[in-house]
Amino acid sequence: QVQLVESGGGLVQAGGSLRLSCAASGRTFSRYGMGWFRQGPGKEREFVAAINWSGGNTHYADSVKGRFTISRDNAKNTLYLQMSSLRPEDTAVYYCAARVRNSPIWTYWGQGTQVTVSS
């Protein structure tokens, strides 16, 4: 089991920046690939970014590429999402998720943190 708690959400103007954090507890953090997902109002949850266990490989949705950066600190058991050049369409609840290495299934989820971008 791993428990995930997101923080860092809030209200920001378009063009601004926010950094989300996801603190993990439980089993060894470095066992897991990590990702960020989001669900906007009236929308399905969608993939945002993922990072492998070591941090050496990352992947982004086209909609955030070049604006968002995913990273992790295994010594601190923490995942990050640096978001820049935010747009109103980035408004959503952001969730972090974990999966066992080499598994396609995101097994563990946090409770989410709200990000609201005003125009």
C-alpha positions in Angstrom: 0.0 0.0 0.0 1.1 3.6 -0.6 -0.8 6.7 0.5 -0.7 9.8 -1.6 -1.5 13.3 -0.5 -1.5 16.2 -3.0 -1.0 19.9 -2.1 -0.2 23.2 -3.7 -3.4 23.8 -5.6 -5.1 27.2 -5.6 -6.4 30.1 -7.7 -4.0 31.7 -10.2 -4.4 34.1 -13.1 -3.8 33.0 -16.6 -0.1 33.1 -17.4 0.8 32.3 -13.9 2.6 29.4 -12.3 1.9 26.8 -9.6 3.8 23.9 -8.2 1.9 20.8 -7.0 3.4 18.3 -4.6 2.4 14.7 -3.9 3.7 13.3 -0.6 3.9 9.5 -0.5 4.0 7.2 2.5 3.9 3.5 3.0 6.0 1.3 0.8 9.2 2.4 -0.8 8.5 5.3 -3.1 11.1 4.3 -5.6 9.2 1.1 -6.3 6.6 3.1 -8.2 6.2 5.0 -11.4 4.3 8.1 -10.7 1.9 10.3 -12.7 -0.4 13.3 -12.6 -4.0 13.3 -13.9 -6.7 15.9 -13.9 -10.4 16.2 -14.2 -12.0 19.4 -15.3 -15.6 20.5 -14.7 -17.9 18.2 -16.8 -14.9 16.3 -18.2 -13.4 12.9 -18.0 -10.2 12.4 -16.0 -7.3 12.7 -18.3 -3.6 12.0 -18.2 -1.2 14.9 -17.7 2.3 13.6 -17.1 4.2 10.5 -15.9 7.7 9.8 -14.6 9.5 6.5 -14.1 10.8 5.2 -10.8 14.3 6.9 -11.2 13.1 10.1 -12.8 15.0 9.4 -15.9 12.0 9.1 -18.2 9.1 11.4 -18.5 6.0 11.7 -20.7 3.5 14.5 -21.2 0.1 15.0 -22.7 0.4 17.2 -25.8 -1.8 19.9 -24.1 0.8 20.5 -21.4 4.1 19.8 -23.2 6.5 22.7 -22.8 4.5 24.3 -20.0 4.4 21.6 -17.3 7.4 19.7 -15.7 7.1 16.5 -13.7 9.8 15.6 -11.3 10.4 13.5 -8.2 12.6 13.4 -5.2 12.9 9.8 -4.0 14.8 10.9 -0.9 11.8 13.0 0.2 9.1 10.6 -1.1 7.6 13.4 -3.1 6.4 14.0 -6.6 6.1 17.4 -8.2 4.3 19.1 -11.0 5.6 22.5 -12.0 3.0 24.3 -14.0 3.7 27.5 -16.0 1.9 29.6 -18.5 -1.3 28.4 -17.0 -4.5 28.7 -19.1 -8.2 28.7 -18.0 -8.6 25.3 -19.6 -6.0 23.9 -17.1 -8.7 24.4 -14.4 -9.3 21.0 -12.9 -8.8 18.8 -9.9 -5.3 17.4 -10.1 -4.6 13.9 -8.9 -1.3 12.0 -8.4 -1.2 8.3 -9.0 1.3 5.5 -8.5 1.9 2.2 -10.3 4.2 -0.6 -9.7 7.2 -0.6 -12.1 6.4 -1.9 -15.5 2.7 -2.2 -14.7 0.2 -0.3 -17.0 -2.3 0.0 -14.1 -2.4 3.0 -11.9 -3.1 1.4 -8.6 -3.0 4.1 -6.0 -4.6 7.6 -6.1 -4.5 10.7 -4.0 -7.6 12.7 -3.1 -6.9 15.5 -5.5 -6.1 19.2 -5.3 -8.1 22.0 -7.0 -6.4 24.3 -9.5 -8.4 27.2 -10.8 -7.0 29.5 -13.5 -8.8 32.8 -14.0 -8.8 34.7 -17.3 
